[in-house]
Amino acid sequence: MKNRRNHIIVAPHPDDEIIGCFDILNNFKNNVIIVYVDDNINKQRKEETKKVAELFESVKAQIFVNQVPQHLLADDPVIHYPDPIYENHFLHRLQGNIGEQMVRYLNQDIVFYSTNMTAPYTYEIDNPEEKKKYLDEIYPSQKSLWEYDHKYFLFEGHCQWYNRLHFIQEKEETKPKENPNEVESEIVVSSNE
């Protein structure tokens, strides 16, 4: 039996993984890897991230690097990047653009998420009090962000992009099977002039 796929969350900042992917953290038991890609994470915020793995049983690894390590791509994961269009912060858009390139040229399975809730695909989550509790407990240094702006814990959004190759492959897979007794003929006319 094939193992369940990993879900990799690319977080430009500590707290993006909860703000944008709380539903992912809650629903994929021991199958989430968080990749923090900001070089300038201070010691306090890095220390705070340790609580993420303690409180979410879905987190099996947290990595601090500049990009998703190649060996993690070999297992065909679903990768969650910040949205390349609707995010305001430049690091979020930069990472989103990397995700977009992976969709376009590598046919990687990418899901974009939103942290600022301006994307048209956002929805109200079922358990905002729980999300706020996790944010408060894990990231007290950032509490002022969601103290007066409830979008950080009330909403979430996920959007999957596909490249053209995906639709071609899907179309081929859904083609009706040919009749094995049917013979296709071709007439070739050659001219010997």
C-alpha positions in Angstrom: 0.0 0.0 0.0 1.4 3.4 -1.0 2.1 5.9 1.9 0.0 9.0 2.0 1.6 12.0 0.3 3.5 14.6 2.2 2.2 18.2 2.4 5.0 20.8 2.3 4.1 24.2 3.6 6.4 26.9 2.4 6.3 29.7 5.0 8.1 33.0 4.3 7.7 33.9 7.9 7.0 32.0 11.1 3.2 32.2 11.6 2.3 32.0 7.9 1.9 28.2 8.2 -0.9 28.7 10.8 -2.5 31.8 9.3 -2.6 30.4 5.7 -2.7 26.6 6.3 -4.4 25.9 9.6 -6.8 23.5 7.9 -3.8 21.6 6.4 -2.1 21.4 9.8 -5.4 20.0 11.3 -6.2 17.5 8.6 -3.0 15.6 7.5 -1.8 13.5 10.4 2.0 13.2 10.5 2.3 14.3 6.8 3.2 17.9 7.0 6.7 19.4 6.5 7.1 23.1 7.1 9.9 24.9 5.2 10.7 28.4 6.5 12.4 30.3 3.7 13.3 33.7 5.4 17.0 34.2 6.0 16.3 36.9 8.6 14.3 35.0 11.2 15.3 36.3 14.5 16.1 34.0 17.4 12.9 34.7 19.3 10.6 33.8 16.4 12.7 30.7 15.5 12.3 29.6 19.1 8.5 30.1 18.9 8.3 27.8 15.9 9.3 24.8 18.1 5.8 24.9 19.6 4.2 24.2 16.2 5.6 20.7 16.1 4.7 20.2 19.8 1.0 21.3 19.3 0.2 19.9 15.8 0.6 16.1 15.5 0.6 16.6 11.7 4.1 18.2 11.6 6.8 15.7 11.1 9.6 18.2 10.2 10.4 21.9 10.3 13.2 23.0 8.1 15.0 26.4 7.8 16.4 26.8 4.3 16.2 29.1 1.3 14.1 26.7 -0.8 12.4 23.3 -0.7 15.1 20.7 -0.6 15.3 18.5 -3.8 15.1 15.2 -2.0 11.6 16.2 -0.7 10.3 16.6 -4.2 11.2 13.0 -5.1 8.2 11.7 -3.1 5.7 13.7 -5.2 4.4 16.0 -2.4 1.6 18.6 -2.5 3.4 21.9 -1.9 1.6 24.9 -0.4 3.0 28.2 -1.5 1.8 31.8 -0.7 -0.3 33.2 -3.6 1.8 34.9 -6.2 -0.9 37.4 -7.1 -3.0 38.3 -4.1 -0.3 38.5 -1.4 1.0 41.9 -0.4 4.4 41.1 1.2 7.2 40.8 -1.3 8.6 37.6 0.2 5.2 36.0 -0.1 4.9 37.0 -3.8 8.5 35.8 -4.5 7.8 32.4 -3.0 4.5 32.3 -4.9 6.3 33.0 -8.1 8.6 30.0 -7.4 5.5 27.9 -6.9 4.1 29.2 -10.2 7.2 28.2 -12.1 7.0 24.7 -10.5 3.4 24.4 -11.8 4.3 25.7 -15.3 7.5 23.9 -16.0 7.7 20.9 -13.6 4.0 19.9 -13.4 4.5 19.9 -9.6 1.3 19.6 -7.5 1.1 23.2 -6.0 -1.7 24.7 -3.9 -1.5 28.4 -3.2 -2.6 29.9 0.1 -3.5 33.4 1.3 -2.4 35.1 4.5 -3.9 38.5 3.8 -7.4 37.3 2.7 -7.7 39.4 -0.4 -7.8 36.4 -2.6 -11.3 35.6 -4.2 -11.1 32.0 -3.0 -11.0 32.7 0.8 -13.6 31.1 3.1 -14.6 31.3 6.7 -13.0 28.5 8.7 -15.1 26.3 11.0 -13.0 26.8 14.2 -11.6 30.3 14.3 -11.3 30.3 18.1 -9.1 27.3 18.0 -6.9 28.9 15.3 -6.6 32.1 17.4 -5.7 30.1 20.4 -2.8 28.4 18.5 -1.6 31.7 17.2 -1.6 33.3 20.6 0.1 30.3 22.2 2.8 29.7 19.5 3.5 33.3 18.4 3.0 35.7 21.3 5.5 38.1 19.7 3.1 38.6 16.8 -0.1 38.9 18.7 -0.7 42.5 17.8 -1.3 41.4 14.2 -4.5 39.5 14.9 -5.5 41.3 18.1 -7.5 43.9 16.1 -7.5 42.4 12.6 -9.5 39.2 12.8 -8.9 38.1 9.2 -5.8 36.3 10.4 -7.8 33.7 12.2 -11.3 34.0 10.7 -10.5 33.1 7.1 -8.3 30.9 5.0 -7.9 30.3 1.3 -6.5 27.6 -1.0 -6.3 27.5 -4.7 -4.8 24.9 -7.0 -3.3 25.7 -10.4 -2.8 23.2 -13.2 -0.6 23.5 -16.3 -1.7 22.6 -19.8 0.1 19.3 -19.6 -2.2 18.2 -16.7 -5.3 18.8 -18.8 -3.8 16.9 -21.8 -3.0 13.9 -19.6 -6.4 14.0 -17.9 -8.1 14.1 -21.3 -6.1 11.1 -22.5 -7.0 9.1 -19.3 -10.7 9.8 -19.8 -10.8 8.8 -23.5 -13.1 5.9 -24.2 -11.2 2.6 -24.9 -11.0 1.7 -28.5 -12.7 -1.4 -29.8 -10.0 -4.0 -30.1 -11.7 -5.5 -33.2 -11.8 -2.2 -35.0 -9.2 -1.9 -37.7 -8.0 1.5 -38.8 -6.8 1.7 -42.4 -4.7 4.2 -44.1 -4.4 4.7 -47.9 -1.0 5.8 -49.0 -0.7 7.0 -52.6 2.8 7.0 -54.0 3.7 8.6 -57.3 6.6 7.2 -59.2 7.3 10.0 -61.6 
